[in-house]
Amino acid sequence: MAEWIVTLIAASTGTFGFIPQLLLTIRTRSTRDISLWAFIMCAVGLVFWLFLGLLYRNWIMLAYDVVNLVMCAAIIRLKLKYG
């Protein structure tokens, strides 16, 4: 039970960290201050977290990592689109 609670808290705080950046980027269409390589490395890390979630059959981790990866990919796409 404690593992489930810690996973839920850790995953949700990580997910909510992406939301302000994504919303700001969509609203302003400005990506000048965003590091492309930082988000690429974040996406690579999230892929490995996805594999870890699969290995441990931790569905909370897996679900949040999918959401995070989608948001990270969206930011990368916006960075490539708006420069």
Buried (B, 14 or more C-beta within 10 A) or exposed (E): EEEEEEBEEEBEEBBEEBEEBBEBBEEEEEBEEBEEEEBBEBBEBBEEBBEEBEEEEBEBBBEBBBBBBEBBBBBBEBBEEEE
